[in-house]
């Protein structure tokens, strides 16, 4: 993966100048953190992160590819917003004066080639088409297996997390696409009887997440594929040990791969620059976990959870939104108690419930980051919504063992 990023650095700056300039002008014509719909926090677009990403992409140097990838440097001045800095960087070419080495910024490997052909608006359209195509593949594969519940649960989850705003920001897009790719991979591996490769899939997923993500909704590439795996594997008689240990094992493998891939950037930078990069990294780790907004710890952690839940659809649309959201919760509780049938598997429900709680654990651990950036971290709850729908389906009889042969293949 890093080789792709390094190769993209060989694209001459002149080849992406027109696309980057047009992108900078577009970003300057919009508010840095503007809402698509006034007052709806879940519609807020992060022009700040996109401006920095394009600024870094513009400054990768074909004459010093390793050094430029290692430093991930860009032009910055505290007197202007990041979109203004990006515009000045392209127009005046003042050079780089700030580094952003703690991330791989791997999405630049895709962005730089696209910038040779189109500005950011075109990339938004390309990303939209890719997301739609991936979701279509996901749906078709499951429908061919007559697995309707994962289709419904994903659809509801995408709606409640306002997926229609995702393509309007580069930062938001990569984890949704990676989540869909990994989910499709789980379905294909299951249908082909290749469950032995689940572990490899989650290792690759963890690596890819650390490579492209900007600390947005990183848990999606782990939690959603595991939920789908648990649902599909109900077709065979799994032992309690398998049901409990498989998600734990894959989570550990994903986590190790994620951590090693992320830390490999710091090692890579230290080797290339012949300087220890850790002091710079640790400074920003403390900021993400702690930080100081003048709030008590209780206000921090409760506010982080409250803010993220408040970004879900249809919240944000005044009293009507609250009424509709409350009605959804009441309906879910009603179905769970009134339509509950026998034969449901408490083991699967327990595992899915724990998975659904993981995003909130993330909000508590990274409470400063989650509090401030709730307008994009809230989409981690996509896994929570899916878990709730799958649990309800299990309780109401739709999760009973499928009639099909567990080795049925996708036609």
N, C-alpha and C positions, 0 to 999 in steps of 0.2 A: 504493500500500500504506500509506504513512504516513497518508493521509487516512482510512483505515478506523480506524486507531488513534486519531486525533484525534476522529473521530465517536463512538467508544465512550466517550470522556471526557465526552460530553454526557449519558450515562446518570446519573441522580442517585445519589449515594452511598446514599441511603435505599432505592433499588430493589434494591441488591445486598447490603445489610447482613445480611439474614436468611441468604442463601446463603453469604456470607463468614463469618459467625459460626458457622454449622453446619460449614463447612469447617475453621475454626480449631479447633473442638472435636474434630473427627475427627483432625486432624493432631496435636493434643496427646494424643490417646489412643494414639498410636503413637510408637515411638522415632524420633528425628530421622533416623538413618541405619540403621534396623533392617533385618534380613534376613528375607525371607518364610520362608526355610528356614535354620535355624541353621547357621552355618559355611559356607554357600554364598555366596561373595562376589558371584557373578553375580546373586543374588536381592536384593541390597541396594537399597533404595528411598531416593531422595533427598528426604526431607521438608524439608530445609533450603532447597533451591532453590524448591520449590513454595510454601513459606511466604513467601519473599521475593517471589515472583511475585504471589501473592494480596495481599500487603501493598502492593505497588506498584499493583496493579489497584484496590484499595480506595481509594487516595488520589488517583486521577485526579480532577481538579476541573472540573466543567462551567463554572464561572465563570472559570477560567484554563486552558482546554484545552491551549493551546500550551505554556505554561510547565510544566504538570504532566507532559505527555508528554516534554518536553525533559529535565527533571530526573529523571524516573522515581524520585521520592523516596518514602520509606517511614519507618515508625517503627522505631527500633532502640535497644536498650540492651544494653551488654556484660554486664549482670548476668543475662541470661536467654537461653534458646535462641530461635531465630528463630520457632519455632511458638508459643512463649509470647509473644513480641513481637507476633505477628499477633493473637493472642487479646486482648491488652491494647489493641492499636490499635483493634479493633472494639468492645470493651466500654467502654473509657474514653475513646476518641477524643482521645489526647494530641497528635495532630498529627504532622507529618513532621519528621525531624531528620537524615536521611541520604539521599544521592543515589546513584543507580545508572545514571548517564547513558551509560556506555560501550556499552550494548546498546540496540537498538530495543525489545526486549520486545514484539515484534509480536503474539505469541500472545494478548496481552491483548485485542486487537480481537475475538477469538472468545470469550475467557473471560468478559469482563464481561457480554455479553448472556446467556450461559448461566447466570451467577450470579443473574440476575433470576428464573430458573425453578428452579434446583437447586443443591445444594452440590457440592463437589468429587467426592463419590462418584458423583453422577449424571453429572458430566462424564467421569469414568473410563469409565462405561458407554457414553456417547455416543461417546467416542473409540474404544472397543473395536469398536463396531458399524461405525464409519467405516473402521477398519483392515481389518476382515474383509471389508467390501464392496469396498474397493479391491483387496485381494488376490484376491477372487473375480473382479473385472473383469479383472485382470491374467492370471489363469489362463484364463478363458474366451476372451479375445482370442487368446492364444497357442495354445490347443487348437484353435480354429477354423482357425488357420494350420498346424496339425499340427506345431507347434514345442514338443516335449515337454521338451527339455533345459533351456531357461530356466525352465520350471516346476519341474522337479526341483531345479535348482541354487538357485533362490530358496527353495524349501521347506526344503532341507537347511541353507541359510545362516540362515534364520529360526530353525530348531530349535537350531543350534549357538550362536546368539547369544541364546537364551532369550527369544524374542519375547513369550511369555505373561506376562512381568513388565512389559513396556513400558507397557501401559495403566494401571498402578498408580502412575504418576508423570507429571504434566503435562510435566515437563522432557524425559522420554524420548520422548514421543509424536510431537512435531511433525516430526522428521527422518525417522522411519519412514514417516509418512503422505506427506510431501513426496517421499521416494524413490519410493514407489509411484505417486504422481501423475505424476512425471516419467518413470518407466518406462512407464506406460500411454501417455503422450504420444508417446514414441519409437515404440512399437508402432503407434499409430494413424498417425503421420506416415509411417512406413515403408510401411504397408499401403496408404495412399492415394497413394503416390508423391510425397510432399511433403518429401523429404529436405532440400530447400533451406531449410527452416525449422528444421533442427536447431540452427543457430547461435542463432537467436532463443530457442529453448527453453532452451538452456543459459545464456543471458544472464538470462532470467526466473528460472531455477532458482537461479542465484547470488544474485540480488537477494532472492528469497524466503527463501533459506537465512539470509542475514545478517539478515533482518527477524524471523524467528521463533526462530532457534536460540540456545541459551544456551551455545555452545561445547561441544557434546556429541559428535555424530558428523557434523559438517558435511560431510565428504567423501562421504557416501552419496548425496547428491542429484546428485553429479557422476559418481562411479565406476560405480555400478550402471547408470544409463541408458547410459553409454558401453559397458559390457560387453554389454548387450542390443543396442545398435546394431551393434557389431562382429559379434555372432553372427548377426543378421538379414541384415546386408549381405554375408554369405558367399554369398548366393544369386546374386550377380552377380560378375563378374570385376573385382575392385578392383585397381588398380595398387598396387605397393609404396608409391608416394608417397602414395596415398589412405589406405592402411592405417596408415601411420606418422604422416602429418600431420594427419588428421582428428581423432584423439583429442587431439593436442597443441593444435590450433587451438581446439577446443571447451573444453579445459581452461583455456586462456588467457582465452577470452571469459568463461567462468564465473568465473574468478579475478578478473578486472577488475571484473565486475559485483558480485561479492561484496565486494571491497575498497571500491568506490565507494559501495555501499549502506551498508556499515558506517560508513565515514568520514562519510557524509552526516548521520548522527546527531550526530556531533561538530560538524559545521558548523551544522546546524539548532539545536543547543543554544547554540552560541556566538552565533548571530544573535539568537535569542529572548532569551537572558539578557544579551546585550551584554557577554560575558566569554569569554576564551579557555578552551575546555574541554580543550585538549590536555595540559596538565600532569597533570591528574587521570587521563586515559586512559593516558598513557605510564607512569605509576607502576604501573598494574595489568598492562600488557603485560610489563614486566620480571618481575613476579611469576609470570606464567604460563610464561614461557620459562625463568626461573631459579628463584629461590626457595631456601630453605635448610632442609633437614631434617637437616642434620648428616651428609650422605652425600657420598662422593666422586662425581665426574662419572661414573666407570665404574659405580658402584653405582646411580646415578640412571638412566642410559640402559638398562642391562641390566635393572634392576628394573622400569622402565616397560614394557618389552616383555614380560618374564616375567609381571608382574602382569596385564596385559591378556590374554595367552594363557591364563593360569590361570583366567580368568572364563568361558571358553567351556564349553559343555555337551559332555560330561558331567563335566568336571573339577569338583572341589569335593565329590564324593561319595566321598571316601576312595579306597582302593586300587581299588575296582571302577570308579570313574570314570576313573582313570589307565589301567587296563587297557583299558577300552572306547575311550578316546581314542587310545591307542597302536595298538589294533587297527584303528581307522579309518585312521590314517596308513599302517600296513602294507598294508592293503587297497588304498588309493589307489596306493601305489608298485607293488604287485603288478599291478594292472590296467594301469598305465602301461607296464609292461615286457612282461607276458605277452600282453595283448590288443591291443597296439599294431599298427596296420595301416598300409599305405601310403596316400599321398594326402593326409596331413595337411599343413596350411599352417603352416610355421614362423613366418611373419610374424605371423599372428594370435596364435599361442601366445606369441611374444615380447611383443607389446603387452599381452595379457591378464596375463602374468606381471608386467610392470611395474606395471600397475594394481593387482594383488594386493599389491604391496609398498608402495604408497603409505601405507596406514594405519600401517605401522611407521615410515616416514619421519616421519609426523606425530607418533608417539609420541616419537621421538628429538628432534625440534625443540621440542615442548612437553612436555619430559620431566617437569618438575615437576607440571604439570597432569595429565598422563597417569598419572604414578606415584600421585598422591593419589586421582584420580577414576577409576581403572581400572574401577570397578564400573558405569560407564556408557560410558566411552570405548571399552571393549572391543568394543562393537557396531559400531564402524567396520570390524571384521574381517568383517562380513557381505559386503563386497565381495571380500575375500580368499577366503573360502570359495566364493563364486560363481565367482570366477576359476579356482580349483583344479578345480571340477567341470566347468566349460566346457573347460578345457585337457584334462582326462582324456577328455572326450567327443570332442574334436578328435582326440586321439591314437588313440582306439579306433574311429574311423570314423564316429561319430555327428555329426561336424561337417562332413562332406563336403557339397558343394553340394547344396541341396535340389532335388528333382525338380520342385517346383512352379514355375510362372512367377513370376519375381521381382516382378511387378506384381500378384500375387494380392491381392484385397481381402478385408477382413474382412466376412463375410456379415452 
